[in-house]
């Protein structure tokens, strides 16, 4: 599959995904969309790991192992973030960043 697609095309798609994620993280104010933006950034990094590993060392699997590790960390991060978002919604009845910027005791 990677032999038919040039590495530059894969890196361009990954770069676009990364910057769309950064834009979403900086601009959006909903906690769920911010979480989705972080996941988009992590997935673009995974694409880079796999593409560059396949290009430089096609017989080795380091890029794939790093990607599996990143996916496992992202799954744990998403589970914790969703639990925090649910608690924030229960307390403030909103998941907008402006509404929960001040944590009250």
Backbone as a chain_set.jsonl record, in Angstrom:
{"seq": "XXXXXXXXXXXXXXXXXXXXXXXXXXXXXXXXXXXXXXXXXXXXXXXXXXXXXXXXXXXXXXXXXXXXXXXXXXXXXXXXXXXXXXXXXXXXXXXXXXXXXXXXX", "coords": {"N": [[0.82, -1.193, 0.0], [1.901, 1.302, 0.822], [3.814, 1.547, -1.085], [2.614, 2.445, -3.374], [1.644, 4.943, -2.774], [3.149, 8.045, -2.54], [5.562, 9.121, -0.092], [5.536, 11.836, 0.526], [2.898, 12.629, 0.043], [1.499, 11.292, 2.047], [2.628, 12.492, 4.299], [1.769, 15.108, 3.898], [-1.032, 14.855, 4.237], [-1.025, 14.019, 6.896], [0.109, 16.274, 8.12], [-1.855, 18.19, 7.559], [-3.974, 17.085, 9.054], [-2.857, 17.347, 11.615], [-2.633, 20.174, 11.935], [-5.305, 20.924, 11.641], [-6.296, 19.739, 13.936], [-4.864, 21.212, 15.905], [-5.884, 23.77, 15.367], [-8.604, 23.325, 15.968], [-8.345, 22.747, 18.69], [-7.454, 25.185, 19.721], [-9.439, 27.035, 18.98], [-12.095, 26.093, 19.4], [-14.647, 25.893, 21.929], [-16.007, 23.977, 23.284], [-15.761, 21.236, 25.425], [-15.825, 18.576, 24.543], [-15.303, 18.769, 21.774], [-12.748, 19.806, 21.924], [-11.413, 17.637, 23.054], [-11.746, 15.832, 20.933], [-10.163, 17.131, 19.061], [-7.617, 16.862, 20.183], [-7.36, 14.092, 19.946], [-7.3, 13.915, 17.173], [-4.856, 15.143, 16.65], [-3.116, 13.287, 17.88], [-3.616, 11.043, 16.257], [-2.611, 11.942, 13.82], [0.065, 12.001, 14.399], [0.5, 9.269, 14.733], [0.151, 8.404, 12.087], [2.413, 9.568, 10.952], [4.454, 8.159, 12.351], [4.077, 5.506, 11.38], [4.268, 5.81, 8.565], [6.858, 6.909, 8.139], [8.432, 4.959, 9.333], [7.841, 2.788, 7.646], [8.906, 3.782, 5.308], [11.671, 4.219, 5.887], [12.628, 1.901, 7.289], [11.503, -0.768, 6.191], [11.329, -3.45, 6.965], [11.218, -3.556, 9.687], [9.408, -3.008, 12.815], [9.129, -0.796, 14.51], [7.82, 1.716, 14.273], [5.157, 0.918, 14.123], [4.857, -0.229, 16.657], [5.264, 2.001, 18.317], [3.017, 3.431, 17.522], [0.927, 1.771, 18.407], [1.364, 1.99, 21.147], [0.834, 4.75, 21.474], [-1.88, 4.787, 20.787], [-2.922, 3.26, 22.887], [-2.315, 4.915, 25.107], [-3.804, 7.152, 24.334], [-6.384, 6.112, 24.458], [-6.669, 5.651, 27.199], [-6.378, 8.28, 28.077], [-8.615, 9.47, 26.853], [-10.689, 8.14, 28.177], [-10.364, 9.023, 30.836], [-10.646, 11.781, 30.414], [-13.286, 11.948, 29.449], [-14.668, 11.071, 31.706], [-14.054, 13.175, 33.459], [-15.281, 15.281, 32.062], [-17.964, 14.497, 32.202], [-18.384, 14.736, 34.98], [-17.965, 17.503, 35.238], [-20.108, 18.438, 33.707], [-22.237, 17.529, 35.269], [-21.904, 19.119, 37.516], [-21.84, 21.846, 36.638], [-23.727, 22.019, 34.613], [-23.027, 22.45, 31.985], [-20.701, 22.189, 29.27], [-18.978, 23.977, 28.215], [-15.97, 25.804, 27.869], [-15.714, 28.411, 28.835], [-17.714, 28.547, 30.759], [-16.876, 26.916, 32.802], [-14.521, 27.931, 33.687], [-13.893, 29.014, 36.086], [-13.321, 27.383, 38.94], [-15.238, 26.449, 41.563], [-15.237, 25.993, 45.086]], "CA": [[0.0, 0.0, 0.0], [2.747, 2.49, 0.894], [4.635, 1.647, -2.284], [1.889, 3.163, -4.41], [1.415, 6.319, -2.34], [4.429, 8.662, -2.159], [5.68, 9.541, 1.299], [5.165, 13.252, 0.667], [1.433, 12.74, 0.121], [1.105, 10.841, 3.384], [3.047, 13.527, 5.238], [0.889, 16.27, 3.715], [-2.298, 14.535, 4.897], [-0.763, 14.016, 8.333], [0.307, 17.658, 8.536], [-3.172, 18.833, 7.554], [-4.7, 16.586, 10.22], [-2.255, 17.934, 12.809], [-2.991, 21.583, 12.074], [-6.742, 20.998, 11.897], [-6.437, 19.441, 15.358], [-4.386, 22.359, 16.68], [-6.874, 24.834, 15.18], [-9.779, 22.972, 16.758], [-8.006, 22.853, 20.107], [-7.323, 26.586, 20.107], [-10.599, 27.853, 18.646], [-13.353, 25.577, 19.926], [-14.855, 26.118, 23.359], [-16.703, 22.83, 23.839], [-14.749, 20.29, 25.902], [-15.837, 17.372, 23.706], [-14.591, 19.059, 20.526], [-11.33, 19.936, 22.271], [-10.929, 16.257, 23.188], [-11.645, 15.278, 19.582], [-9.01, 17.758, 18.419], [-6.417, 16.201, 20.715], [-7.306, 12.768, 19.32], [-6.88, 14.125, 15.79], [-3.409, 15.4, 16.701], [-2.441, 12.025, 18.161], [-3.709, 10.174, 15.083], [-1.682, 12.416, 12.797], [1.398, 11.538, 14.819], [0.546, 7.843, 14.413], [0.373, 8.279, 10.647], [3.832, 9.862, 10.729], [5.251, 7.029, 12.834], [3.966, 4.345, 10.494], [4.757, 6.135, 7.218], [8.314, 7.071, 8.118], [9.004, 3.644, 9.607], [7.714, 1.98, 6.429], [9.802, 4.334, 4.299], [13.079, 4.052, 6.249], [12.926, 0.53, 7.703], [10.278, -1.52, 5.874], [11.317, -4.785, 7.572], [11.123, -3.437, 11.146], [8.073, -2.617, 13.258], [9.18, 0.18, 15.592], [6.767, 2.713, 14.085], [3.888, 0.298, 14.489], [4.828, -0.391, 18.117], [5.023, 3.333, 18.881], [1.62, 3.789, 17.248], [0.082, 1.005, 19.328], [1.535, 2.618, 22.458], [0.119, 6.029, 21.454], [-3.31, 4.486, 20.801], [-3.262, 2.836, 24.254], [-2.297, 6.108, 25.955], [-4.93, 7.993, 23.928], [-7.614, 5.509, 24.971], [-6.722, 5.954, 28.635], [-6.595, 9.728, 28.19], [-10.005, 9.748, 26.491], [-11.562, 7.639, 29.251], [-10.251, 9.951, 31.964], [-11.207, 13.075, 30.013], [-14.749, 11.851, 29.397], [-15.138, 11.032, 33.101], [-13.971, 14.542, 33.977], [-16.301, 16.08, 31.387], [-19.257, 14.125, 32.784], [-18.466, 15.38, 36.294], [-18.12, 18.945, 35.028], [-21.476, 18.674, 33.267], [-23.135, 17.346, 36.414], [-21.75, 20.22, 38.466], [-22.101, 23.165, 36.053], [-24.762, 21.872, 33.564], [-22.474, 22.949, 30.73], [-19.34, 21.707, 28.997], [-18.226, 25.042, 27.561], [-14.779, 26.165, 28.637], [-15.945, 29.684, 29.547], [-18.615, 28.344, 31.897], [-16.204, 26.198, 33.891], [-13.177, 28.473, 33.849], [-13.686, 29.28, 37.511], [-13.714, 26.229, 39.752], [-15.676, 26.867, 42.89], [-15.054, 24.955, 46.091]], "C": [[0.863, 1.256, 0.0], [3.63, 2.626, -0.34], [3.931, 2.447, -3.369], [1.642, 4.629, -4.049], [2.765, 6.928, -1.942], [4.396, 9.148, -0.708], [5.255, 10.993, 1.491], [3.652, 13.429, 0.772], [0.925, 12.335, 1.497], [1.457, 11.904, 4.415], [2.203, 14.796, 5.104], [-0.451, 16.037, 4.405], [-2.123, 14.575, 6.413], [-0.579, 15.437, 8.865], [-1.018, 18.415, 8.566], [-4.0, 18.386, 8.754], [-4.179, 17.23, 11.503], [-2.705, 19.375, 12.998], [-4.486, 21.8, 12.218], [-7.014, 20.71, 13.369], [-5.989, 20.596, 16.24], [-5.368, 23.521, 16.573], [-8.128, 24.561, 16.01], [-9.544, 23.104, 18.245], [-7.981, 24.305, 20.562], [-8.603, 27.388, 19.934], [-11.876, 27.377, 19.336], [-13.437, 25.779, 21.435], [-15.619, 24.985, 24.029], [-15.662, 21.773, 24.231], [-14.696, 19.015, 25.067], [-15.089, 17.62, 22.394], [-13.102, 19.285, 20.779], [-10.705, 18.557, 22.421], [-10.786, 15.608, 21.815], [-10.46, 15.874, 18.829], [-7.702, 17.152, 18.901], [-6.259, 14.815, 20.104], [-6.864, 12.878, 17.865], [-5.379, 14.387, 15.716], [-2.649, 14.096, 16.939], [-2.495, 11.069, 16.971], [-2.813, 10.642, 13.949], [-0.251, 12.012, 13.13], [1.551, 10.049, 14.519], [0.789, 7.612, 12.927], [1.831, 8.558, 10.315], [4.717, 8.709, 11.167], [5.241, 5.882, 11.833], [4.546, 4.637, 9.114], [6.272, 6.235, 7.174], [9.006, 5.748, 8.439], [8.961, 2.772, 8.359], [8.66, 2.472, 5.348], [11.269, 4.048, 4.624], [13.463, 2.608, 6.541], [11.717, -0.358, 7.424], [10.207, -2.888, 6.547], [11.163, -4.743, 9.094], [9.776, -2.843, 11.546], [8.081, -1.578, 14.376], [8.073, 1.226, 15.476], [5.405, 2.173, 14.466], [3.771, 0.138, 15.998], [4.608, 0.951, 18.813], [3.567, 3.743, 18.685], [0.665, 3.041, 18.169], [0.173, 1.585, 20.733], [0.764, 3.934, 22.53], [-1.389, 5.8, 21.493], [-3.748, 4.064, 22.205], [-3.289, 4.026, 25.21], [-3.473, 7.02, 25.618], [-6.251, 7.428, 24.43], [-7.764, 5.78, 26.464], [-7.001, 7.432, 28.867], [-8.036, 10.09, 27.872], [-10.961, 9.284, 27.583], [-11.54, 8.581, 30.449], [-10.891, 11.295, 31.623], [-12.731, 13.03, 29.956], [-15.331, 11.777, 30.801], [-15.105, 12.425, 33.729], [-15.045, 15.421, 33.36], [-17.689, 15.761, 31.936], [-19.426, 14.756, 34.152], [-18.632, 16.889, 36.185], [-19.548, 19.262, 34.598], [-22.466, 18.523, 34.422], [-23.076, 18.534, 37.372], [-22.193, 21.569, 37.895], [-23.213, 23.17, 35.006], [-24.314, 22.465, 32.228], [-21.09, 22.338, 30.543], [-18.563, 22.728, 28.173], [-17.099, 25.493, 28.47], [-15.003, 27.45, 29.429], [-16.79, 29.495, 30.797], [-17.93, 27.667, 33.073], [-14.792, 26.722, 34.128], [-12.866, 28.792, 35.316], [-14.222, 28.116, 38.319], [-14.041, 26.71, 41.157], [-15.571, 25.701, 43.863], [-16.312, 24.525, 46.776]], "O": [[0.583, 2.189, -0.752], [4.143, 3.712, -0.614], [4.592, 3.066, -4.203], [1.452, 5.461, -4.936], [3.455, 6.373, -1.087], [3.351, 9.528, -0.18], [4.672, 11.336, 2.52], [3.18, 14.291, 1.513], [0.023, 12.968, 2.045], [0.661, 12.185, 5.311], [1.953, 15.48, 6.095], [-0.955, 16.928, 5.088], [-2.976, 15.102, 7.127], [-1.065, 15.759, 9.949], [-1.275, 19.19, 9.487], [-4.653, 19.206, 9.4], [-4.961, 17.613, 12.374], [-3.114, 19.761, 14.093], [-4.904, 22.768, 12.854], [-7.862, 21.357, 13.984], [-6.66, 20.925, 17.218], [-5.657, 24.184, 17.569], [-8.649, 25.458, 16.673], [-10.433, 23.525, 18.985], [-8.435, 24.622, 21.662], [-8.83, 28.339, 20.681], [-12.659, 28.2, 19.809], [-12.419, 25.828, 22.125], [-15.855, 25.037, 25.237], [-14.777, 21.457, 23.436], [-13.624, 18.433, 24.902], [-14.322, 16.764, 21.952], [-12.28, 18.977, 19.916], [-9.585, 18.333, 21.963], [-9.806, 14.908, 21.562], [-9.822, 15.181, 18.037], [-6.78, 16.952, 18.11], [-5.145, 14.405, 19.778], [-6.128, 12.019, 17.377], [-4.708, 13.897, 14.807], [-1.648, 13.831, 16.273], [-1.525, 10.36, 16.704], [-2.303, 9.819, 13.189], [0.544, 11.716, 12.237], [2.621, 9.613, 14.094], [1.551, 6.72, 12.553], [2.424, 7.864, 9.489], [5.631, 8.317, 10.442], [6.295, 5.351, 11.484], [5.245, 3.795, 8.55], [6.902, 5.699, 6.262], [10.059, 5.451, 7.874], [9.937, 2.089, 8.047], [9.165, 1.677, 4.556], [12.033, 3.674, 3.735], [14.509, 2.141, 6.091], [10.971, -0.67, 8.351], [9.114, -3.437, 6.687], [10.995, -5.787, 9.724], [9.084, -2.248, 10.721], [7.11, -1.494, 15.127], [7.455, 1.582, 16.479], [4.591, 2.88, 15.06], [2.696, 0.348, 16.56], [3.857, 1.033, 19.785], [2.956, 4.332, 19.577], [-0.304, 3.621, 18.659], [-0.834, 1.664, 21.436], [0.109, 4.21, 23.535], [-2.106, 6.544, 22.163], [-4.819, 4.461, 22.665], [-4.195, 4.132, 26.037], [-4.078, 7.603, 26.518], [-7.149, 8.189, 24.79], [-8.854, 6.1, 26.938], [-7.774, 7.791, 29.756], [-8.624, 10.931, 28.552], [-11.941, 9.967, 27.88], [-12.589, 8.897, 31.012], [-11.596, 11.879, 32.446], [-13.393, 13.98, 30.374], [-16.383, 12.362, 31.063], [-16.028, 12.806, 34.449], [-15.661, 16.226, 34.059], [-18.504, 16.666, 32.114], [-20.503, 15.265, 34.463], [-19.37, 17.487, 36.968], [-20.136, 20.238, 35.063], [-23.417, 19.296, 34.538], [-24.087, 18.907, 37.968], [-22.848, 22.35, 38.586], [-23.607, 24.244, 34.551], [-25.14, 22.925, 31.439], [-20.399, 22.013, 31.509], [-17.592, 22.374, 27.504], [-17.255, 25.555, 29.689], [-14.538, 27.571, 30.562], [-16.603, 30.204, 31.786], [-18.357, 27.827, 34.216], [-13.96, 26.025, 34.709], [-11.703, 28.831, 35.718], [-15.431, 27.89, 38.377], [-13.206, 27.304, 41.839], [-15.794, 24.55, 43.488], [-16.275, 23.653, 47.644]]}, "num_chains": 1, "name": "protein.A"}
